[in-house]
Amino acid sequence: MGGEDALKVLKERKKEWERKTLKDSLQSLPERKKVFATTSFIPIDRVYTPLDLPAFDPARDLGMPGEFPFTRGIHPTMYRGRPWTMRMFAGYGSAEDTNKRFKYLIAHGETGLSVAFDMPTLYGYDTDDPEAEGEFGTCGVAVSSVRDMDILFGGIDIGSISTSMTINSPAAVVWGKYLIMTERRGVPWTKLRGTIQNDILKEYQAQKEWIFPPEPSMRLVVDTFEFGAKRVPQWNTISISGYHIREAGATAVQELAFTLANGFEYVRWGLERGLPIDEFAPRLSFFFNSHNDLFEEVAKYRAARRVWAREMRERFGAKNPRSWWLRFHTQTAGVSLTKQQPLNNIVRTTVQALAAVLGGTQSLHTNAYDEAYQVPNEEAARIALRTQQILAHESGVANTIDPLGGSYFVEWLTDYMEDGAYKYFDRIEQLGGVIPAIRKGFFQQEIANSAYRYQKEVEDGERTIVGVNEYAEDEETPVERLHVTKASFRRQLARLRSIRRGRDAKRWATSLDALRKAAEGHENLMPFILDAIRAEATLGEICGALREVFGTWEEPLLY
């Protein structure tokens, strides 16, 4: 950033500023805090100059949009070509209930679907399983059968809209139901666009929604890689997710490092299966959180692209530039939303959405102001979508690419994020890799420690949360409640009973036996899962057959 003489002059100029201008100012108006820091505890200086970037090389570290190392974005025109996909996360009650919400959002300008599933579905249980009692439709939609999937997307052109499904341990089965649903409608799989989250590693680290032990779970993930590359080429068979790691309490650096480390682990498993890297890597996608500290989040996304591109090209030997791309979806930080003064959440979400856009996201979900209470009501969901539309069409942020690029502060913070990620990569390797580190509780303990520190700062008043520990009010803001009806639950149970009565019992049993046998061997399980779904096997029945072979996982106790 300039020659040695220019930097020497700047260094003297800064010292002079500190001795005179700054000193006089501090005497008359002292600073509010002794230490200023990001949401993730990174100390921030008063001002940043080229002195903070002594080794910065714009050609090497920034490059140009659409070119390696993609710091400035993966597309040459970014949002000047088209805005990011506005993909609002939605799901509650029965398939009929959520289908209505999908159509409501599409009518109001949503450009991509994103499915939230209820807790029994996330754990691979049918709605009528005793383990599912009391959990129907409360945090997402119940999908137990391919018939549920058909109703969920009824009246929607699935060949032209992309669909994301937030499902992990039973992802292969739920994706299979989607594929069979489209098969029955006559839509070619080669035409389908979308994503299954399918990121099991972060479940062991943070979200805790697992079924099977790590190794058979990873086998299922790679099965989807292999099957998708050959049969569903436009589908992203994984969304490697830092979102839930951050929601559990991780810092921005931890979210970045743990997410990319998981990504590298999936690449290793794919290579060990014998898959050519440039066959499956272009369909790997990512999912990040956007928290309250705008600049920290922007720097995180920029660092993520740069690290991923370098490692894919130099460590793993990918040749296709699309294998170097880090394509990502962003969701604003649910953990930042407050029950107190819920309308404040609209402002929080706006700042977080702005960070995602300035950081170059490919798609975005904006949380609704009432999500500290419930699945969003219609008004709250509409305002959340309108937030994105105002950013896209009124704010001007989509007019130029990487508008914060070249900022001394943002470039310093991007470098800081990158350096922090590599330090974590080294620690993970010293523990034997990602899965051994999970078994030793490394990720879990790091996240817990960060969560504890953050919460303690809030409770001690060192960190201000508006409306919670500062500017609080006694009066509560009324929120329109969204209720899952008993009629929806009864309809779901009746549908399951009808499916079990009407299916070919012999074909059903044969398909599950074949799945168990294949699970005991080494074949790709996707064809067997699809055959079971064609025989009207339910989610719980298929996952139950796999439980018999794979067993289940219990997290090691940490002290």
C-alpha positions in Angstrom: 0.0 0.0 0.0 2.4 2.7 -1.2 6.2 2.9 -1.1 8.4 2.9 2.0 8.8 6.6 1.9 5.1 7.2 1.8 4.5 4.8 4.7 7.2 6.5 6.7 5.6 9.9 6.2 2.2 8.4 7.2 3.7 6.9 10.4 5.0 10.2 11.4 1.7 11.9 10.5 -0.2 9.5 12.7 2.1 10.1 15.6 1.7 13.8 15.3 -2.1 13.4 15.2 -2.0 11.3 18.4 0.2 13.9 20.2 -1.9 16.9 19.2 -5.4 16.5 17.8 -6.3 13.2 19.5 -4.8 14.2 22.9 -6.7 17.5 23.0 -9.9 15.8 22.0 -9.6 13.0 24.6 -9.1 15.7 27.3 -12.4 17.4 26.4 -14.4 14.4 25.4 -13.1 11.1 26.8 -14.0 7.9 24.8 -17.0 5.9 26.0 -15.1 2.7 26.6 -11.6 1.6 27.4 -11.9 -1.2 24.8 -14.0 -1.2 21.7 -14.6 -4.7 20.3 -16.7 -6.6 17.7 -19.6 -8.9 18.6 -16.9 -11.7 18.7 -14.6 -9.9 21.1 -12.0 -8.7 18.5 -10.5 -5.4 19.8 -10.9 -2.5 17.4 -8.5 0.4 17.0 -9.5 4.0 16.6 -8.5 4.3 13.0 -7.0 2.1 10.3 -4.5 3.2 7.7 -2.1 1.5 5.2 0.2 1.0 8.2 -2.1 -1.8 9.4 -1.7 -3.6 6.0 2.0 -3.8 5.5 1.9 -6.9 3.3 -1.4 -6.1 1.5 -1.2 -6.7 -2.2 -4.4 -5.6 -4.0 -3.7 -7.8 -7.1 -3.0 -10.9 -5.0 -5.4 -10.4 -2.0 -8.3 -8.6 -3.7 -8.2 -9.4 -7.4 -11.3 -8.7 -9.5 -14.8 -9.9 -9.1 -15.3 -13.3 -10.6 -11.6 -14.1 -10.5 -9.4 -16.0 -8.1 -9.2 -15.6 -5.1 -12.8 -14.3 -5.3 -12.4 -12.0 -2.3 -14.7 -9.5 -4.1 -17.3 -12.0 -5.2 -17.7 -15.1 -7.4 -19.5 -13.4 -10.2 -18.1 -10.6 -12.5 -21.2 -8.5 -12.2 -22.7 -9.7 -8.9 -26.0 -7.9 -8.2 -25.7 -5.7 -11.3 -26.7 -8.9 -13.3 -29.4 -10.0 -11.0 -30.2 -9.6 -7.2 -29.5 -12.3 -4.7 -32.2 -14.9 -4.4 -34.8 -13.9 -1.7 -35.4 -17.3 -0.1 -37.6 -17.0 3.0 -37.5 -20.0 5.4 -41.0 -21.2 6.0 -42.8 -24.2 7.4 -45.4 -24.9 10.1 -48.2 -27.4 10.8 -49.2 -29.7 8.0 -48.2 -29.7 4.3 -51.4 -27.9 3.5 -50.6 -25.1 5.9 -47.1 -24.5 4.6 -48.2 -24.7 1.0 -50.4 -21.7 1.7 -47.5 -19.8 3.2 -45.3 -20.7 0.2 -47.9 -19.3 -2.2 -48.3 -16.2 -0.1 -44.6 -15.5 -0.2 -44.3 -16.2 -3.9 -47.2 -13.8 -4.5 -45.3 -11.1 -2.5 -42.1 -11.5 -4.5 -40.1 -14.3 -3.0 -37.8 -15.8 -5.6 -36.8 -19.2 -4.0 -38.4 -21.6 -1.5 -36.9 -22.8 1.7 -38.5 -25.5 3.8 -38.4 -25.6 7.6 -39.3 -29.1 9.0 -40.7 -29.9 12.4 -38.7 -31.7 15.1 -40.0 -35.2 14.4 -39.1 -34.9 10.7 -35.6 -33.6 11.6 -35.0 -36.7 13.8 -36.4 -39.1 11.3 -39.8 -39.9 13.0 -43.3 -40.0 11.6 -45.9 -37.8 13.1 -47.7 -40.7 14.8 -44.5 -42.1 16.4 -44.6 -41.9 20.3 -41.3 -40.0 20.2 -43.1 -37.3 18.2 -45.8 -36.6 20.7 -46.6 -32.9 21.1 -44.1 -31.7 18.5 -46.3 -31.8 15.3 -45.7 -28.7 13.2 -44.5 -26.4 15.9 -41.1 -25.3 14.4 -41.7 -26.4 10.8 -43.8 -28.6 8.6 -44.3 -32.3 9.1 -43.3 -34.5 6.2 -43.7 -38.2 6.9 -44.5 -39.4 3.4 -44.1 -38.7 -0.3 -47.8 -37.7 -0.3 -47.0 -35.0 2.2 -44.3 -33.8 -0.1 -46.7 -33.7 -3.0 -49.2 -31.6 -1.1 -46.4 -29.3 0.2 -45.5 -28.3 -3.4 -49.0 -28.5 -4.8 -49.7 -25.8 -7.5 -46.0 -24.7 -7.5 -43.9 -25.0 -10.7 -41.0 -27.1 -9.2 -39.2 -27.2 -12.5 -38.7 -23.4 -12.5 -38.2 -22.4 -8.8 -35.3 -23.5 -6.7 -36.0 -25.2 -3.4 -33.9 -25.4 -0.3 -34.6 -27.9 2.5 -33.1 -27.5 5.9 -32.7 -31.2 6.8 -29.6 -33.1 8.0 -29.5 -36.5 9.5 -32.5 -37.8 7.3 -31.5 -35.6 4.4 -31.1 -38.4 1.9 -34.5 -39.7 2.7 -36.3 -36.4 2.6 -34.5 -35.5 -0.7 -35.6 -38.9 -2.0 -39.2 -38.0 -1.3 -38.8 -34.8 -3.2 -37.2 -36.6 -6.1 -40.0 -39.2 -6.2 -42.6 -36.5 -6.0 -41.1 -34.8 -9.0 -40.8 -38.1 -10.8 -44.5 -38.7 -10.4 -45.2 -35.3 -11.9 -43.0 -36.0 -14.9 -40.4 -33.3 -14.1 -36.9 -34.5 -15.2 -34.4 -34.6 -12.3 -31.9 -32.8 -14.6 -34.2 -29.8 -14.5 -34.4 -29.5 -10.7 -32.5 -26.7 -8.8 -32.2 -26.5 -5.1 -30.3 -27.5 -2.0 -30.4 -30.0 0.8 -28.6 -28.9 3.9 -27.3 -32.4 4.6 -24.4 -31.1 6.9 -24.2 -33.7 9.6 -20.8 -32.6 11.0 -22.2 -29.4 12.4 -25.0 -31.4 14.1 -22.4 -33.1 16.3 -20.7 -29.8 16.9 -23.6 -27.5 17.6 -27.2 -28.2 16.6 -27.5 -31.7 18.0 -30.1 -33.1 15.6 -28.4 -36.4 14.7 -29.6 -40.0 14.4 -26.6 -42.2 13.4 -23.0 -42.2 14.5 -20.6 -40.0 12.4 -19.2 -42.6 10.0 -22.5 -44.0 8.6 -23.9 -40.5 8.6 -20.9 -39.3 6.4 -21.5 -42.3 4.1 -25.0 -41.1 3.5 -23.8 -37.6 2.7 -21.3 -38.9 0.2 -24.0 -41.1 -1.3 -25.9 -38.0 -2.1 -22.8 -36.4 -3.6 -22.3 -39.3 -5.9 -26.0 -39.8 -6.9 -26.6 -36.0 -7.4 -23.5 -35.5 -9.6 -24.8 -38.3 -11.9 -28.6 -37.9 -11.8 -29.5 -34.4 -10.4 -26.6 -32.2 -11.8 -28.1 -28.8 -10.9 -28.8 -29.7 -7.3 -26.6 -28.7 -4.4 -26.3 -31.9 -2.3 -24.9 -30.1 0.7 -25.1 -26.7 2.3 -22.1 -26.6 4.7 -23.5 -24.7 7.6 -21.9 -22.2 9.9 -25.3 -20.8 10.8 -26.1 -23.2 13.6 -22.5 -23.1 14.9 -22.9 -19.3 15.3 -26.4 -19.7 16.8 -25.0 -22.0 19.5 -22.6 -19.2 20.6 -19.6 -19.4 18.4 -17.6 -16.3 17.4 -17.4 -15.1 13.8 -13.9 -16.6 13.5 -15.0 -19.9 15.0 -18.0 -20.0 12.6 -15.7 -19.4 9.7 -13.0 -21.9 10.8 -15.3 -24.7 11.8 -17.5 -24.4 8.7 -14.5 -24.5 6.3 -12.9 -27.3 8.2 -16.1 -29.3 7.9 -16.1 -28.5 4.1 -12.6 -29.8 3.8 -13.7 -33.0 5.6 -16.5 -33.6 3.1 -14.1 -33.1 0.3 -11.8 -35.7 1.8 -14.6 -38.2 2.1 -15.7 -37.6 -1.5 -12.1 -38.2 -2.7 -11.8 -41.3 -0.6 -15.0 -42.6 -2.3 -13.2 -42.1 -5.6 -15.2 -39.2 -6.9 -13.3 -36.8 -9.1 -13.1 -33.5 -7.2 -14.3 -31.4 -10.2 -17.3 -33.7 -10.5 -18.8 -33.0 -7.0 -17.1 -29.9 -5.7 -19.0 -27.4 -7.9 -22.2 -28.5 -6.2 -20.9 -27.8 -2.6 -22.6 -24.8 -1.1 -22.4 -23.0 2.2 -24.8 -21.4 4.7 -23.6 -18.6 7.0 -25.1 -16.5 9.8 -25.2 -12.7 9.7 -25.0 -11.2 13.2 -25.1 -7.6 14.5 -21.6 -6.4 13.8 -21.8 -5.3 10.2 -18.1 -5.0 9.4 -17.2 -8.3 11.2 -19.7 -10.1 9.1 -18.6 -8.6 5.8 -15.0 -9.5 6.6 -16.0 -13.1 7.4 -17.7 -13.7 4.1 -14.8 -12.2 2.1 -12.2 -14.3 4.1 -14.3 -17.4 3.5 -14.2 -17.0 -0.2 -10.5 -16.4 -0.3 -9.6 -19.3 2.0 -11.9 -21.8 0.2 -10.6 -20.9 -3.2 -7.0 -21.2 -2.2 -7.4 -24.6 -0.4 -9.5 -26.1 -3.2 -7.0 -25.1 -5.8 -3.7 -25.6 -4.0 -4.4 -28.3 -1.4 -7.0 -30.5 -3.2 -5.9 -29.8 -6.8 -9.3 -28.8 -8.2 -8.9 -27.5 -11.8 -12.4 -26.2 -12.5 -12.8 -22.6 -11.3 -16.4 -23.4 -10.2 -14.8 -25.9 -7.7 -13.0 -22.9 -6.2 -16.2 -20.9 -5.7 -17.6 -20.5 -2.2 -21.3 -20.0 -3.0 -23.4 -19.3 0.1 -26.8 -18.6 1.5 -27.2 -16.3 4.5 -29.8 -16.1 7.3 -29.9 -13.2 9.7 -29.1 -14.1 13.3 -32.1 -15.7 15.1 -30.2 -15.7 18.3 -30.0 -11.9 18.2 -33.8 -11.5 18.2 -35.4 -10.4 21.5 -38.8 -11.0 22.9 -38.7 -7.6 24.5 -39.7 -4.8 22.2 -39.9 -7.2 19.2 -40.2 -4.4 16.6 -36.6 -3.6 17.3 -35.8 -6.9 15.6 -36.8 -5.3 12.2 -33.8 -2.9 12.6 -31.5 -5.7 13.7 -32.5 -7.8 10.7 -32.0 -4.9 8.4 -28.4 -4.3 9.6 -27.7 -8.0 9.3 -29.2 -8.3 5.8 -27.1 -5.3 4.7 -24.0 -7.1 6.0 -24.9 -10.2 4.0 -25.4 -8.2 0.8 -22.2 -6.1 1.2 -20.4 -9.4 1.8 -21.6 -10.9 -1.5 -24.2 -13.5 -0.5 -26.0 -15.6 -3.3 -29.3 -15.9 -1.4 -30.8 -14.5 1.8 -33.4 -15.2 4.4 -34.4 -12.3 6.7 -35.8 -13.3 10.1 -39.2 -11.9 11.1 -39.7 -9.6 14.1 -41.8 -12.1 16.0 -39.5 -15.2 15.8 -38.5 -14.9 19.4 -42.1 -16.0 20.1 -43.0 -18.3 17.2 -42.9 -19.3 13.6 -43.7 -16.0 11.8 -47.2 -14.8 11.2 -48.1 -13.5 7.8 -47.5 -9.8 8.5 -44.1 -10.4 10.1 -43.0 -12.7 7.2 -44.1 -10.0 4.7 -42.1 -7.2 6.4 -39.0 -9.5 6.5 -39.3 -10.0 2.7 -39.9 -6.3 2.1 -36.7 -5.6 4.0 -34.8 -7.5 1.3 -36.7 -5.8 -1.5 -36.0 -2.3 -0.1 -32.3 -3.2 0.1 -32.3 -4.5 -3.4 -34.2 -1.7 -5.1 -33.9 1.4 -3.0 -30.7 1.4 -1.0 -28.1 1.5 -3.8 -26.0 -1.4 -2.3 -26.6 -3.5 -5.4 -25.2 -0.9 -7.8 -21.5 -1.7 -7.4 -19.4 -4.8 -6.5 -17.8 -5.2 -3.1 -18.2 -1.5 -2.1 -16.2 -1.9 1.1 -13.2 -3.4 -0.8 -10.0 -1.4 -0.2 -11.2 -0.1 3.1 -8.2 -0.2 5.5 -10.4 -1.5 8.3 -12.3 -4.1 6.3 -9.1 -5.4 4.6 -7.4 -5.6 8.0 -10.4 -7.4 9.5 -10.6 -9.8 6.5 -7.0 -10.7 7.1 -7.6 -11.1 10.8 -10.5 -13.6 10.1 -8.3 -15.5 7.7 -5.4 -15.8 10.1 -7.8 -16.9 12.9 -9.3 -19.6 10.7 -5.9 -21.1 9.9 -4.9 -21.2 13.5 -8.1 -23.3 14.2 -7.3 -25.5 11.2 -3.9 -26.3 12.8 -5.5 -27.1 16.2 -8.1 -29.4 14.5 -5.4 -31.3 12.6 -3.4 -31.7 15.9 -6.4 -33.5 17.3 -6.5 -35.9 14.4 -9.1 -34.2 12.2 -12.7 -33.1 12.4 -14.3 -36.4 13.5 -11.7 -37.2 16.2 -12.1 -33.5 17.4 -15.9 -34.0 17.7 -15.4 -37.2 19.7 -13.0 -35.3 22.0 -15.5 -32.5 22.5 -13.3 -29.8 21.0 -15.8 -27.9 18.9 -18.5 -28.2 21.6 -16.2 -26.8 24.3 -15.0 -23.9 22.2 -18.5 -22.9 21.3 -19.7 -23.3 24.9 -16.9 -21.1 26.2 -17.7 -18.3 23.7 -21.4 -18.5 24.4 -20.7 -18.2 28.2 -18.5 -15.2 27.7 -21.0 -13.4 25.5 -23.9 -14.0 27.9 -21.8 -13.0 30.9 -21.0 -9.7 29.2 -24.7 -9.1 28.6 -25.6 -9.9 32.2 -22.8 -7.8 33.6 -23.9 -4.8 31.5 -20.6 -4.8 29.5 -22.5 -5.4 26.3 -25.6 -3.4 25.5 -28.7 -5.2 24.1 -31.3 -2.5 23.4 -34.6 -3.1 25.1 -33.1 -5.9 27.3 -30.4 -4.5 29.6 -30.7 -0.9 28.4 -33.7 1.2 27.3 -36.0 -1.4 28.7 -39.8 -0.9 29.0 -42.3 -2.5 31.3 -45.1 -2.6 28.7 -45.1 -5.6 26.3 -45.7 -5.2 22.6 -48.6 -7.4 21.5 -47.8 -10.0 18.8 -50.4 -11.8 16.7 -50.0 -15.5 17.5 -49.8 -18.2 14.9 -51.5 -21.5 16.0 -51.1 -25.0 14.6 -54.6 -26.4 14.6 -55.9 -29.7 15.8 -57.5 -30.2 12.5 -54.1 -30.1 10.8 -52.8 -32.7 13.2 -55.8 -35.0 12.6 -55.5 -34.6 8.9 -51.8 -35.7 9.0 -52.6 -38.8 11.1 -55.5 -39.8 8.8 -53.2 -39.4 5.8 -50.6 -41.8 7.4 -53.2 -44.4 8.2 -54.5 -44.2 4.6 -51.0 -44.7 3.2 -50.4 -47.7 5.3 -53.7 -49.3 4.5 -53.5 -48.8 0.8 -49.9 -49.7 -0.1 -48.6 -53.0 -1.5 -47.4 -54.7 1.8 -45.1 -57.2 0.0 -43.4 -54.5 -2.1 -43.0 -52.3 1.0 -41.4 -55.0 3.1 -39.2 -56.2 0.2 -37.9 -52.6 -0.3 -37.0 -52.1 3.4 -35.3 -55.5 3.5 -33.2 -54.6 0.5 -32.3 -51.3 2.1 -31.1 -53.0 5.3 -29.0 -55.4 3.3 -27.4 -52.6 1.3 -26.7 -50.7 4.5 -24.7 -53.6 5.8 -22.5 -53.4 2.7 -20.9 -50.6 0.8 -23.3 -49.8 -2.0 -24.7 -46.3 -2.6 -27.9 -46.2 -0.6 -29.8 -43.6 -2.6 -31.3 -46.1 -5.2 -32.5 -48.3 -2.3 -34.0 -45.3 -0.4 -35.8 -44.3 -3.6 -37.2 -47.8 -4.1 -38.6 -47.8 -0.6 -40.2 -44.4 -1.1 -41.8 -45.7 -4.4 -43.2 -48.5 -2.3 -44.8 -45.8 0.0 -42.4 -46.4 2.9 -42.6 -43.5 5.3 -39.7 -41.4 6.7 -39.9 -43.1 10.1 -39.9 -46.6 8.5 -36.9 -45.9 6.3 -34.9 -44.2 9.1 -35.9 -47.0 11.4 -34.5 -49.6 9.0 -31.2 -47.7 8.9 -31.2 -47.4 12.8 -31.3 -51.2 12.9 -28.1 -51.4 10.9 -26.2 -48.2 11.9 -27.3 -47.8 15.5 -27.6 -44.3 17.1 -25.2 -41.8 18.5 -24.8 -40.4 22.0 -22.6 -37.4 22.6 -19.6 -37.9 25.0 -20.0 -36.2 28.3 -17.8 -33.1 28.8 -16.5 -31.9 32.1 
